[in-house]
Amino acid sequence: MQRSDKKVMRYILSINTGSSSIKFSLYSIGEAENVIFSGSLTRIGSDSGCFFVRDAKGRAVVEESIAVSDHERACVHVFSWLLTRSQMPTPDAIGHRMVHGGPEFTVPEIITPVLIESLEQLSPFAPEHLPHALKAVKHVEALLPGVLQVACFDTAFHHTMPSVARLYPLPVAIRSQGVQRYGFHGLSCEYLLGDLERLEGGREVLEEKIILAHLGHGASMTAVLHGESVDTTMGFSPAGGLVMSTRTGDLDPGVILFLLEQDGLSPQVIKDMVNRRSGLLGVSGRSNDMRDLLDMEQDDAAAHQAIELFCYQAKKHIGSLTATLGGLDTLVFTGGIGEHSAAIRKRICSGLEFLGVHVDERKNGLNMPVISQETGHVTVRVMKTNEELMIARHTNTLLSENLR
């Protein structure tokens, strides 16, 4: 029987299926972790989609415009390239990001028919994500039968939140159906904490009071104490919390009731509004891309308003999470906006000096790894997250255990 040995080199394929995209990366994992290629198919359901692949050095291998109507056709396109054009070796295992694990799944799991059935029952918890991820699982099983597949749950990291942080003030009959606060971007949080430990040279950093601000198309913040999640901005679904590119974030439930009763909107129309037509897009009326909004801000009052709302809410949540932690030692910006937009980081941090947050404008403008002033109490970092690598690590661990 084969021994579990990290030095045995294995090929792990990570699949990250989102509400309107499929990301993928192939890794070789052994004595080192190396990406062989990575890519994505974006804007599924739109006429302006893009399929691109980068090699290990970030050079373009494929970059083409594409119109794909749904996730099923997107899977066909992605795996057609992987199996016929990429020269990819047969993966030893394939890991999938599963947005929601419900109350039951708090660690990565080997995918079995029983698990698939359980996740299908969970689909109403994350209707914009789970059904698409399960389609990818079934597509892989048809094309690569017998290859181990692993489910990595985005909610798992947050199962350490105290019960009061998970509780909704709803009748017990509702809560008993699994309606509670779960939190998301957990794979990103795991990766960032591991990288923080590496950067700081030990686990001592995990004793700090940390806020991880994942600001991208989806946006959330997580309060971390002793290396564990104690609170987060997203709740039952990835639509809650901060204003996002196209999602509302937190919304008074009375608004939904008003739309149901007064306007007679159907649940499907409201779901589409909450997830696809709100957020930065809804407020600006122009774009869901922060880069576009910053470019047009001076001449467009609605774009300015969208940016101001995003930064206002981010600042407010940093304050509330700091209260939860009882202080703040480290603030990490990550995600597409958090990593690349110095202007947004500056606006969010402005006014937080009373917490000990002091940003160095030069460092921030250069996107340096640490952008705080040396005299500031709080270390403010800019970090690149890597959910696909975290998926590959979890998958490799389960593969090793399965081979013992």
C-alpha positions, 0 to 999 in steps of 0.5 A, a space after each residue: 500500500 502506498 504511504 502518504 508522503 508529501 514528497 510524492 509529486 501529484 497533479 491536482 486540478 482546482 475548480 472554482 465555480 462561481 455564479 457567473 464564472 469558472 476558474 481553474 488551476 493545475 498544480 504539481 504538489 510534492 516537495 514544492 507547490 507549483 502552478 502549471 497553468 491557470 485560467 477562467 471563463 468569465 461572464 457566463 450568460 453574457 455576450 461579452 464573456 472571456 476565456 483565458 489561460 496563463 502559464 506558470 510565468 503569467 504569460 497568455 496561453 489562450 485569450 479569446 472572447 466567447 459567448 456562453 449561455 449557461 454553466 453547462 456549456 461553460 463546463 463543456 468549453 473549459 474541459 474540452 480545452 483541458 482534455 484536448 488542448 492543454 496537454 494536461 496529465 491526468 490529475 491525481 485528484 480534482 478539488 471543487 470549491 463549494 460555496 455552502 456546506 450548511 450546518 453539517 459540512 465543516 471540513 473538506 470531504 471526498 465527493 460520493 453519491 451520498 454527498 452529492 445528494 446532500 449538497 443537492 438538498 442544500 442548493 436552496 441555501 446558495 441557488 446562485 452557486 451550488 447547482 453550478 458547482 454540482 454540474 461541474 462535479 458531474 461533468 468531471 465524473 463523466 469525463 474522468 471516471 474514477 478520479 478522486 474529487 473533493 469538496 472544499 466548503 467556503 463556509 467551513 472556516 466560519 464554523 468556529 464563530 460563537 453561537 451568538 454570532 451565528 444566530 438570527 432572531 427568528 422563530 425556532 421552527 425557522 432556525 431549525 431548518 438551518 437558517 443561521 449566519 454561515 459566512 463565506 470566503 473561508 478558503 480565502 481566509 485560510 490561505 491568507 492566515 497561512 501566508 501571514 504565518 509564513 510572512 511573520 515567521 511563526 504562529 505568533 501572528 495568529 494570536 493577533 486581532 486580525 480583520 481580513 477584508 476580501 474586496 472583489 466582485 463579492 466582498 466580505 470581512 472576517 474578524 479573526 482571533 487566535 487564528 479562528 473566525 469569530 465574526 464575518 459580514 456575510 450571513 446566510 448567503 453570499 448576498 449579505 454584508 457589504 455592498 458588492 459589485 452587483 449584490 445588495 449586501 445587507 438589506 432591511 427585510 421590509 424592502 423585500 416585503 414591500 416589493 412582494 406586496 406592493 409591486 407584486 414582484 416574483 421571488 425569481 425577479 427579486 432574487 435576480 435584483 438582489 444578486 445581479 442588478 444591485 450593488 455598485 451597478 444598481 447605484 451607479 446605473 452604469 457599471 459593476 466594475 470599481 475601475 470604471 466607476 473611479 474613471 468616471 467619478 468626477 463627471 458622474 454623480 451616481 458613480 461617485 455615490 456608488 463608490 462613497 457607499 462602498 467605502 462608507 460601509 466598509 469603514 463601518 464594518 471594520 469598526 464593528 468587527 474591531 469592537 467584536 475583537 476588542 481591538 485591532 492589530 492587523 488589517 489585510 486588504 485582498 481581492 481584486 479591489 482590495 489588492 489593486 485599488 490604492 484609492 479605495 484603500 485610502 478612502 476606507 482607512 481615512 477616519 480610522 486613525 482613532 483605531 490606530 490605522 495610519 496609512 502611508 500614502 507613498 506605500 499605498 500608492 505603490 501597492 506595497 505589501 505593508 502600507 501602514 506607517 511605522 508609527 501606526 499601531 495597526 499593521 495594514 497589509 495588501 495580500 494576494 489571496 489564492 483560493 485555488 491553491 487552498 483547494 489544491 492543498 485540501 485535496 492533496 491532503 485527502 488524497 494522501 489520507 485515502 492512499 494510506 
